[in-house]
Amino acid sequence: MRILVTGSAGFIGSTVTEALLARGDQVTGIDNFDPLYDPAVKRSNLAQIVACPHFTLFEGDVRDADVVARAIGHCEPDAIIHLAALAGVRSSVERPREYASVNVDGTLCLLEAARAFGVQRFVFGSSSSAYGAAAQVPFSENEPVGRPLSPYAASKIAAEAFCYTYHHLYGIRMAVLRFFTVYGPRQRPDMAIHKFIRLMLAGQPVPVNGDGTMRRDYTYVDDIVAGILAALDAELTYEVINLGGSTSVPLSDLIATIASVVGCKPKIQYLPQQSGEVPETCANIAKARQLLGWTPRVSLTEGIQREVEWLREGPLAS
């Protein structure tokens, strides 16, 4: 298959791109190397990928219709995997207009291009933050998503709505995948597991917002990638599908697990609870099992071991 991947230099995007190339697909990537974190980290994600003859990179913004048109015209994709986004709940509270612009307008630009070029398969990377705090745990896809707690969540809900509209109007096959707290090698430096591992390895205090009872459904990146590929290959019309570990873990337990893997006694620095955060996430993955034959395979302990090893051998060592 010929696949266009947006956000191809990012955490999930570069891992998806590698998996597609490994199975023989031709991949064209779009990435603007946004300075949300060091662009050199993203370039290092692509260091080996760019050498592959079946990969082409277009450097630019998904809101730029000319960049998107050139990329699609170059590769004539069978499908688009749209992962480019401004991520993160906390920074979205400070930059709501920018999040709306990138996450909503960028998605709309990709959908318009898919319509114009006749691309009939679209996979959109959404977020469990869409559920807010009102959903029943575990979250199922038929829950209403009209009460987002952050601009990031609101932007993902709006982008999902446009995905449905373009399916309805133009018959584009659409898989909207709600990811639950993805972690693993190449994880963004601002994300909790990455940050906590670095701090513990350096013997520094770990900042905890709140009392440590906040719960998250942590999902290893290779499991997420397997779900994305399964959705890409499935004969779906329009579906919203959770991809999560289906286990809700308290923050205090996460810290204890990381400390056990690192081999240290963590120093905790308690801070006020951040606004925009939901108290708990947990995925009902019955739909993913039924439609995609997908289930998560990597345990939290094993996944953290892999990320610790990556940090010790890669970015941390350099």
FIKOL-489485 format. One record per residue (C-alpha): x, y, z; residue number from 0. Coordinates in steps of 0.001 Angstrom, whole numbers, always signed. Each point is the difference from the previous one (the first is absolute). Layout:
# residues N
+---------+---------+---------+------+
:    east :   north :      up : resi :
+---------+---------+---------+------+
:       X :       Y :       Z :  NUM :
...
+---------+---------+---------+------+
END
This chain:
# residues 318
+---------+---------+---------+------+
:    east :   north :      up : resi :
+---------+---------+---------+------+
:      +0 :      +0 :      +0 :    0 :
:    +940 :   +3637 :    -440 :    1 :
:    -560 :   +1862 :   +3270 :    2 :
:    +221 :   +3669 :    +966 :    3 :
:    +905 :    +411 :   +3696 :    4 :
:    -294 :   +3433 :   +1597 :    5 :
:   +2108 :    +691 :   +3063 :    6 :
:   +2417 :   -2601 :   -1342 :    7 :
:   +2936 :   +1233 :   +2098 :    8 :
:   -1883 :    -110 :   +3292 :    9 :
:    -234 :   -2647 :   +2686 :   10 :
:   -2827 :   -2088 :   -1433 :   11 :
:    +416 :   +1179 :   -3596 :   12 :
:   +3620 :   -1124 :    -365 :   13 :
:    -788 :   -3359 :   +1615 :   14 :
:   -2952 :    -517 :   -2365 :   15 :
:   +2166 :    +991 :   -2960 :   16 :
:   +2639 :   -2577 :    +914 :   17 :
:   -2651 :   -2699 :    +345 :   18 :
:   -1514 :    +847 :   -3393 :   19 :
:   +3382 :     -64 :   -1712 :   20 :
:    +893 :   -3280 :   +1699 :   21 :
:   -3039 :   -1681 :   -1540 :   22 :
:    +759 :   +1356 :   -3473 :   23 :
:   -2223 :   +3066 :    -305 :   24 :
:   +1093 :   +3209 :   -1715 :   25 :
:    -245 :   +2920 :   +2431 :   26 :
:     -45 :   +3749 :    -528 :   27 :
:    +305 :   +2074 :   +3152 :   28 :
:    -958 :   +3542 :    +901 :   29 :
:   +1472 :   +1705 :   +3061 :   30 :
:    +718 :   +3632 :    +877 :   31 :
:   +2378 :    -816 :   +2891 :   32 :
:   -1998 :   +2218 :   +2341 :   33 :
:   +2122 :   +1350 :   +2909 :   34 :
:   -2441 :   -1231 :   +2669 :   35 :
:   +3097 :   -2002 :    +910 :   36 :
:   +3484 :     -86 :   -1534 :   37 :
:    -360 :    -607 :   -3771 :   38 :
:   +3370 :   -1803 :     +93 :   39 :
:   -1736 :   -2788 :   +1943 :   40 :
:   -2518 :    -426 :   -2807 :   41 :
:   +2735 :     +31 :   -2617 :   42 :
:   +1770 :   -2744 :   +1914 :   43 :
:   -3240 :   -2027 :    -172 :   44 :
:    +330 :     +88 :   -3784 :   45 :
:   +3766 :    -543 :    -162 :   46 :
:    -271 :   -3527 :   -1371 :   47 :
:   -3403 :    +409 :   -1657 :   48 :
:   +1132 :   +2697 :   -2444 :   49 :
:   +2581 :   -2397 :   -1441 :   50 :
:   -2733 :   -2381 :   -1140 :   51 :
:    -724 :    +296 :   -3740 :   52 :
:   -3708 :    -574 :    +646 :   53 :
:    -318 :   +3089 :   +2226 :   54 :
:    -334 :   +3637 :   -1071 :   55 :
:    -234 :   +2920 :   +2440 :   56 :
:   -1811 :   +3258 :    -674 :   57 :
:    +946 :   +2581 :   +2598 :   58 :
:   -2933 :   +2310 :    +620 :   59 :
:   -3190 :    +745 :   +1905 :   60 :
:   -3194 :   -2027 :    -451 :   61 :
:   -1898 :   +3297 :     -75 :   62 :
:   +1872 :    +927 :   -3194 :   63 :
:   -2194 :   -1216 :   -2849 :   64 :
:   +2879 :    +295 :   -2492 :   65 :
:   +2288 :   -2258 :   +2067 :   66 :
:   -2779 :   -2540 :    +476 :   67 :
:    -895 :     +51 :   -3706 :   68 :
:   +3639 :    -473 :   -1047 :   69 :
:    +411 :   -2940 :   +2363 :   70 :
:   -3197 :   -1692 :   -1123 :   71 :
:    +723 :    +719 :   -3649 :   72 :
:   +3437 :   -1540 :    +411 :   73 :
:   -1078 :   -3280 :   +1596 :   74 :
:   -3623 :    -410 :   -1173 :   75 :
:    -807 :   -1749 :   +3293 :   76 :
:   -2410 :   -2837 :    +519 :   77 :
:    -521 :   +1293 :   +3543 :   78 :
:    +860 :   +2844 :   +2364 :   79 :
:   +1020 :    -534 :   +3621 :   80 :
:    -439 :   +3396 :   +1666 :   81 :
:   +2030 :    +253 :   +3206 :   82 :
:   +1329 :   +3572 :    -217 :   83 :
:   -1314 :   +2083 :   +2895 :   84 :
:    +871 :   +2286 :   +2838 :   85 :
:    -199 :   -2376 :   +2960 :   86 :
:    -276 :    +484 :   +3736 :   87 :
:   -2829 :   +1081 :   +2259 :   88 :
:   +1898 :   +2473 :   +2162 :   89 :
:   +1631 :   +2061 :   -2738 :   90 :
:   -3327 :    +158 :   -1858 :   91 :
:   -1477 :   +1981 :   +2897 :   92 :
:   +2647 :   +2664 :    -642 :   93 :
:    -193 :    -117 :   -3833 :   94 :
:   -3615 :    -853 :    -933 :   95 :
:     -92 :   +1849 :   -3332 :   96 :
:   +3181 :   -1676 :   -1228 :   97 :
:   -1346 :   -3424 :    +966 :   98 :
:   -3254 :    +688 :   -1828 :   99 :
:   +1877 :   +1181 :   -3061 :  100 :
:   +2356 :   -2972 :    -282 :  101 :
:   -2307 :   -2763 :   +1149 :  102 :
:   -3238 :   +1113 :   -1650 :  103 :
:   +1121 :   +2015 :   -3038 :  104 :
:   +2823 :   -2463 :    -670 :  105 :
:   -2417 :   -2925 :     +12 :  106 :
:   -2407 :   +1868 :   -2251 :  107 :
:   +2830 :    +741 :   -2441 :  108 :
:    +853 :   -3731 :    -176 :  109 :
:   -3656 :    -955 :    -464 :  110 :
:    -452 :   +2542 :   -2786 :  111 :
:   +3076 :   -1364 :   -1727 :  112 :
:   -1273 :   -3565 :    +395 :  113 :
:   -3278 :   +1061 :   -1617 :  114 :
:   +1696 :   +1871 :   -2822 :  115 :
:   +2450 :   -2798 :    -828 :  116 :
:   -2457 :   -2852 :    +494 :  117 :
:   +1731 :   -1614 :   +2986 :  118 :
:   -2593 :   -2408 :   +1373 :  119 :
:   +1644 :   -1200 :   +3229 :  120 :
:    +787 :   +2251 :   +2976 :  121 :
:   +1273 :    -901 :   +3494 :  122 :
:    -162 :   +2772 :   +2586 :  123 :
:   +1917 :     -20 :   +3268 :  124 :
:   -2346 :   +1350 :   +2661 :  125 :
:    +219 :     -94 :   +3795 :  126 :
:   -1650 :   -1428 :   +3093 :  127 :
:    -167 :   +3602 :   +1260 :  128 :
:   -3110 :    +343 :   -2171 :  129 :
:   -1992 :   -1866 :   +2665 :  130 :
:    +489 :   +2652 :   +2706 :  131 :
:    -924 :    -832 :   +3576 :  132 :
:   -3651 :    -947 :    -475 :  133 :
:    +483 :   -3326 :   -1784 :  134 :
:    -618 :   -3333 :   +1701 :  135 :
:   +3194 :   -1955 :    +731 :  136 :
:   +1150 :   -1844 :   -2046 :  137 :
:    -650 :   +2423 :   -2865 :  138 :
:   -1918 :   -1446 :   -2937 :  139 :
:    -337 :   +1564 :   -3415 :  140 :
:   -3744 :    +622 :    +326 :  141 :
:    +544 :   +2449 :   +2894 :  142 :
:    -915 :   +3633 :    -807 :  143 :
:   +3031 :   +2271 :    -416 :  144 :
:   -1521 :   +3451 :    +299 :  145 :
:   +1732 :   +1186 :   +3176 :  146 :
:   +3764 :    +247 :    -594 :  147 :
:   +2108 :   +1248 :   +2912 :  148 :
:   +2841 :   +1552 :   -2017 :  149 :
:    +553 :   +1772 :   -3325 :  150 :
:   +1988 :   -3046 :   -1135 :  151 :
:   -2988 :   -2264 :    +624 :  152 :
:   -2341 :   +2470 :   -1690 :  153 :
:   +2253 :    +151 :   -3063 :  154 :
:      +3 :   -3786 :    -317 :  155 :
:   -3799 :    -168 :    +289 :  156 :
:    -346 :   +2661 :   -2702 :  157 :
:   +2422 :   -1859 :   -2264 :  158 :
:   -1957 :   -3229 :    +546 :  159 :
:   -3171 :   +1819 :   -1024 :  160 :
:   +1584 :   +1096 :   -3279 :  161 :
:   +1143 :   -3580 :    -613 :  162 :
:   -3583 :   -1182 :    +251 :  163 :
:   -1223 :   +2824 :   -2258 :  164 :
:   +2455 :    -936 :   -2754 :  165 :
:    -952 :   -3654 :    +306 :  166 :
:   -3675 :    +928 :    -270 :  167 :
:    +398 :   +2406 :   -2921 :  168 :
:   +2689 :   -1729 :   -2039 :  169 :
:      +9 :   -3630 :   +1101 :  170 :
:   +3566 :     +59 :   +1330 :  171 :
:    +637 :   -3119 :   +2082 :  172 :
:    +837 :   +1315 :   +3442 :  173 :
:   +1619 :   -1511 :   +3098 :  174 :
:     +91 :   +2400 :   +2967 :  175 :
:   +2336 :   -1508 :   +2602 :  176 :
:     -85 :   +1300 :   +3569 :  177 :
:   +3427 :    -599 :   +1543 :  178 :
:    +386 :    -460 :   +3743 :  179 :
:   +3219 :   +1448 :   +1552 :  180 :
:   +2603 :   -1367 :   -2387 :  181 :
:   +3562 :    -543 :   +1239 :  182 :
:   +3201 :   -1720 :   -1064 :  183 :
:   +3219 :    +798 :   -1908 :  184 :
:     -86 :   +3431 :   -1726 :  185 :
:   -2661 :   +1256 :   +2421 :  186 :
:    -185 :   +3797 :    +256 :  187 :
:   +2286 :   +1392 :   +2728 :  188 :
:   -2895 :   +1798 :   +1706 :  189 :
:   -2018 :   -3185 :    +496 :  190 :
:    -130 :   -1421 :   +3521 :  191 :
:   +1708 :   -3366 :    -488 :  192 :
:   +2864 :   +1442 :   -2046 :  193 :
:    +467 :   +2862 :   +2457 :  194 :
:    -230 :   -2208 :   +3095 :  195 :
:   +2555 :   -2482 :   -1337 :  196 :
:   +2483 :   +2757 :    -777 :  197 :
:    -439 :   +1588 :   +3420 :  198 :
:    +380 :   -3290 :   +1867 :  199 :
:   +3095 :    -957 :   -2001 :  200 :
:   +1475 :   +3406 :    +913 :  201 :
:    -992 :    -332 :   +3677 :  202 :
:   -2275 :   +3027 :    -162 :  203 :
:   -3486 :    +526 :   +1514 :  204 :
:   -3042 :   -1128 :   -1938 :  205 :
:   -2756 :   +2675 :    -204 :  206 :
:   -3500 :   -1341 :    +679 :  207 :
:   -3006 :   +2210 :    -644 :  208 :
:   -2655 :    -930 :   +2531 :  209 :
:    +114 :   -2829 :   +2518 :  210 :
:   +1086 :   -2816 :   -2312 :  211 :
:   -3455 :   -1566 :    -325 :  212 :
:    -598 :   +1154 :   -3600 :  213 :
:    -335 :   -3107 :   -2169 :  214 :
:   +1007 :    -573 :   -3608 :  215 :
:    -276 :   -2810 :   -2529 :  216 :
:   +3603 :    -291 :   -1232 :  217 :
:    +487 :   -1540 :   -3459 :  218 :
:   +3335 :   -1040 :   -1471 :  219 :
:    +836 :   +1570 :   -3364 :  220 :
:    +491 :   -3315 :   -1842 :  221 :
:   -3522 :   -1024 :    +987 :  222 :
:   -1350 :   +3318 :   -1296 :  223 :
:   +1877 :    -462 :   -3275 :  224 :
:   -1433 :   -3510 :    -379 :  225 :
:   -3483 :   +1474 :    +461 :  226 :
:    +635 :   +2721 :   -2582 :  227 :
:   +1150 :   -2552 :   -2576 :  228 :
:   -2970 :   -2235 :    +764 :  229 :
:   -2377 :   +2944 :    -526 :  230 :
:   +1811 :    +929 :   -3215 :  231 :
:    -485 :   -3502 :   -1388 :  232 :
:   -3552 :    -608 :   +1262 :  233 :
:   -2998 :    +496 :   -2269 :  234 :
:   -1628 :   +2684 :   +2128 :  235 :
:   -2478 :   +2635 :   -1136 :  236 :
:     -77 :   +2399 :   +2984 :  237 :
:   +1031 :   -1133 :   +3462 :  238 :
:   +1236 :   +1572 :   +3230 :  239 :
:   +2214 :   -2513 :   +1797 :  240 :
:   +1830 :    +105 :   +3334 :  241 :
:   +3619 :   -1146 :    +119 :  242 :
:   +1037 :    -354 :   +3630 :  243 :
:   +1554 :   -2311 :   +2509 :  244 :
:   -3415 :    -510 :   +1651 :  245 :
:   +1541 :    +321 :   +3495 :  246 :
:    -279 :   +3127 :   +2146 :  247 :
:   +3207 :    +621 :   +1982 :  248 :
:    +353 :   +2553 :   +2834 :  249 :
:   +2839 :   +2486 :    -429 :  250 :
:   +1535 :   -1186 :   +3249 :  251 :
:    +175 :   -3563 :   -1366 :  252 :
:   +1555 :   +1233 :   -3246 :  253 :
:   +2730 :   +1780 :   +1955 :  254 :
:    +626 :   -3105 :   +2100 :  255 :
:    +304 :   -2122 :   -3147 :  256 :
:   +2486 :   +2401 :   -1602 :  257 :
:   +2028 :    +151 :   +3228 :  258 :
:    +109 :   -3791 :    +134 :  259 :
:   +1280 :    -226 :   -3582 :  260 :
:   +2528 :   +2811 :    +459 :  261 :
:   +1069 :   -1383 :   +3387 :  262 :
:    -470 :   +3046 :   +2203 :  263 :
:   -2153 :   +1451 :   +2741 :  264 :
:   -1895 :   +2900 :   -1585 :  265 :
:     -47 :   +3464 :   +1519 :  266 :
:   -3477 :   +1454 :    -427 :  267 :
:    -739 :   +3714 :    -310 :  268 :
:   -3744 :    +556 :    +395 :  269 :
:   -1477 :   +2910 :   -1968 :  270 :
:   -3542 :   +1392 :    -505 :  271 :
:   -2301 :   -1882 :   -2360 :  272 :
:    +102 :   +1333 :   -3582 :  273 :
:   -3154 :   +1272 :   -1668 :  274 :
:   -1375 :   -1830 :   -3018 :  275 :
:   +1004 :   -3480 :   +1171 :  276 :
:   -2586 :   -2768 :    +384 :  277 :
:    +205 :   -2090 :   +3191 :  278 :
:      +2 :   -3384 :   -1753 :  279 :
:    +218 :   -1621 :   -3417 :  280 :
:    -609 :   -3629 :    -888 :  281 :
:    -826 :   -1495 :   -3398 :  282 :
:   -2726 :   -2452 :    -803 :  283 :
:   +1709 :   -1812 :   -2895 :  284 :
:   -2770 :   -2450 :    -931 :  285 :
:    -519 :   +1803 :   -3313 :  286 :
:   +3710 :    -136 :    -877 :  287 :
:     +15 :   -3723 :    +730 :  288 :
:   -3101 :    -587 :   -2107 :  289 :
:    +769 :   +2182 :   -3033 :  290 :
:   +3801 :     -66 :     -73 :  291 :
:    +912 :   -3218 :   +1798 :  292 :
:   +2143 :   +2266 :   +2191 :  293 :
:   +1032 :    -306 :   +3620 :  294 :
:   +2898 :   +1615 :   +1885 :  295 :
:   +2923 :   -2363 :    +608 :  296 :
:   +2666 :   +1996 :   +1872 :  297 :
:    -391 :    +298 :   +3779 :  298 :
:    +747 :   +3268 :   +1783 :  299 :
:   +3109 :   -1424 :   +1667 :  300 :
:   +1368 :   -1393 :   -3270 :  301 :
:    -747 :   +3229 :   -1839 :  302 :
:   +1737 :   +2107 :   +2636 :  303 :
:   +3003 :   -2320 :    -121 :  304 :
:    +235 :    +608 :   -3748 :  305 :
:    -274 :   +3773 :    +394 :  306 :
:   +2611 :     +58 :   +2779 :  307 :
:   +2367 :   -1981 :   -2220 :  308 :
:    -628 :   +2412 :   -2900 :  309 :
:    +711 :   +3032 :   +2184 :  310 :
:   +3148 :   -1531 :   +1448 :  311 :
:   +1374 :    -896 :   -3424 :  312 :
:   -1309 :   +2898 :   -2065 :  313 :
:   -1078 :   +3550 :    +871 :  314 :
:   +1151 :    -162 :   +3632 :  315 :
:   +3442 :   -1299 :    -925 :  316 :
:    +490 :   +2677 :   -2634 :  317 :
+---------+---------+---------+------+
END
